[in-house]
Amino acid sequence: MTITERLQTYMEFKGLNPNKITVEAGLSIGLVGRAIKNNSGLNSDTIEKILLTYTDLSSEWFTSELGEMIKPNSQVINSNGSSNSVNSNINGNVNGNFTISHSEFTGMIELQAETIERLKTSQDQLTESMRQVSLLIELLNK
C-alpha cells in the first residue's frame, strides 16, 4: 500500500476529505487531492505536517505500514451507541468515530481542574462581596 493509499485509509476512518486535511495541516491548496489522484508520494514536510496535525496517526504505520494505524495510547470513542459511547448531544450529534490521544485527554482533565479552581475562587470572592454588602446595609439601616 502506498503512502497516499494509507492516507486515504486514515481519511475514511476519521471521516476526512482532502480539503479538510489541506486546511487543518496547513498544506498547499490541492496538494492532498492531487497526490491521491496521481497516487504520488508525499514529501517529508507534508508528512511531518500531517503527523503533527493528526496526533493519533501512527508515524510508523503512515510511513512504512508497520504496526497499527492509530497509536496504541489513543482512545477511540464511538458515538454509535456501543458500550463505550459518549453522549454527543452537547453541540449537536457526532457521527462516526473520533480519537482522543492519552495526552489530549489528560490535557482536557487538567483544563477542567483549572476551571473548577477558578470557579471556586470566584465563588469565594462573591461570597465575601455579599458579606460586605450585608454589613453595609446593616450600617446604613442604623
C-alpha positions as CSV (number, residue, x, y, z in Angstrom):
1,M,0.0,0.0,0.0
2,T,1.4,3.4,-0.9
3,I,1.5,6.3,1.5
4,T,-1.3,8.0,-0.3
5,E,-3.4,4.9,0.0
6,R,-2.6,4.8,3.7
7,L,-3.7,8.4,3.9
8,Q,-6.9,7.6,2.2
9,T,-7.5,4.7,4.7
10,Y,-6.9,7.1,7.6
11,M,-9.2,9.7,6.0
12,E,-12.0,7.2,5.7
13,F,-11.5,6.1,9.3
14,K,-11.7,9.7,10.5
15,G,-14.3,10.9,8.1
16,L,-11.9,13.5,6.5
17,N,-11.7,14.8,2.9
18,P,-8.6,16.1,1.1
19,N,-9.7,19.8,1.6
20,K,-10.1,19.3,5.4
21,I,-6.6,17.8,5.7
22,T,-5.2,20.5,3.5
23,V,-6.6,23.3,5.7
24,E,-6.0,21.7,9.1
25,A,-2.4,20.7,8.3
26,G,-1.6,24.0,6.6
27,L,-0.7,22.4,3.3
28,S,-0.8,23.9,-0.2
29,I,-4.2,24.0,-1.8
30,G,-5.0,20.9,-3.7
31,L,-1.8,19.0,-2.6
32,V,-3.6,16.1,-1.0
33,G,-6.2,15.8,-3.7
34,R,-3.5,15.7,-6.4
35,A,-1.4,13.2,-4.5
36,I,-4.4,10.9,-4.1
37,K,-5.5,11.3,-7.8
38,N,-2.0,10.7,-9.1
39,N,-1.1,8.1,-6.4
40,S,2.1,10.0,-5.9
41,G,4.2,10.2,-2.8
42,L,4.3,12.9,-0.2
43,N,7.4,14.9,0.6
44,S,8.8,14.9,4.2
45,D,7.4,18.4,5.0
46,T,3.9,17.3,4.1
47,I,4.2,14.0,6.1
48,E,5.5,16.0,9.1
49,K,2.6,18.5,8.9
50,I,0.1,15.7,8.7
51,L,1.6,13.8,11.6
52,L,1.8,17.0,13.7
53,T,-1.9,17.8,13.0
54,Y,-3.3,14.3,13.4
55,T,-1.5,13.1,16.6
56,D,-3.4,9.8,16.8
57,L,-2.0,8.7,13.4
58,S,0.9,6.3,14.0
59,S,4.0,7.6,12.1
60,E,5.3,4.1,11.7
61,W,2.2,2.9,10.1
62,F,1.8,6.0,8.0
63,T,5.3,6.0,6.6
64,S,6.0,2.2,6.4
65,E,2.8,0.3,7.1
66,L,4.3,-1.2,10.3
67,G,2.1,-1.6,13.3
68,E,-1.4,-0.2,13.8
69,M,-2.8,2.9,12.1
70,I,-3.8,4.5,15.4
71,K,-1.3,5.0,18.1
72,P,-1.8,2.5,20.9
73,N,-2.1,5.2,23.6
74,S,-5.1,6.7,21.8
75,Q,-8.6,6.0,22.9
76,V,-11.2,5.7,20.2
77,I,-14.6,6.9,21.3
78,N,-17.6,5.7,19.3
79,S,-20.8,7.6,19.0
80,N,-22.8,4.7,17.6
81,G,-24.3,3.5,20.8
82,S,-21.7,0.9,21.7
83,S,-20.8,0.3,25.3
84,N,-18.0,2.9,25.2
85,S,-20.2,5.5,23.5
86,V,-20.2,9.2,24.5
87,N,-23.4,11.2,24.7
88,S,-22.7,13.6,21.9
89,N,-25.6,16.0,22.2
90,I,-23.7,18.9,23.7
91,N,-23.4,20.8,20.4
92,G,-25.2,18.5,18.1
93,N,-24.6,14.9,17.2
94,V,-21.2,13.5,16.2
95,N,-21.4,10.7,13.7
96,G,-18.7,8.1,13.2
97,N,-15.5,7.7,15.3
98,F,-13.2,10.2,16.7
99,T,-10.0,9.6,18.5
100,I,-8.5,11.3,21.6
101,S,-4.9,10.6,22.5
102,H,-4.0,10.0,26.1
103,S,-2.1,13.3,26.3
104,E,-5.1,15.2,24.8
105,F,-7.5,13.5,27.3
106,T,-5.1,14.3,30.2
107,G,-4.9,17.9,29.0
108,M,-8.7,18.1,28.9
109,I,-8.9,16.9,32.5
110,E,-6.2,19.4,33.6
111,L,-8.2,22.2,32.0
112,Q,-11.3,21.1,33.8
113,A,-9.5,21.0,37.1
114,E,-8.1,24.6,36.5
115,T,-11.6,25.8,35.6
116,I,-13.0,24.3,38.8
117,E,-10.4,26.0,40.9
118,R,-11.1,29.4,39.2
119,L,-14.8,28.8,39.8
120,K,-14.2,28.1,43.4
121,T,-12.1,31.3,43.7
122,S,-14.9,33.3,42.1
123,Q,-17.5,31.8,44.4
124,D,-15.4,32.7,47.4
125,Q,-15.0,36.3,46.1
126,L,-18.7,36.5,45.5
127,T,-19.5,35.2,49.0
128,E,-17.1,37.8,50.6
129,S,-18.7,40.6,48.5
130,M,-22.1,39.5,49.6
131,R,-21.0,39.5,53.2
132,Q,-19.6,43.1,52.8
133,V,-22.8,44.3,51.1
134,S,-24.8,42.8,54.0
135,L,-22.6,44.7,56.5
136,L,-23.0,47.9,54.6
137,I,-26.8,47.5,54.5
138,E,-26.8,46.9,58.3
139,L,-24.7,50.1,58.9
140,L,-27.0,52.1,56.6
141,N,-30.0,50.9,58.5
142,K,-28.7,52.0,61.9
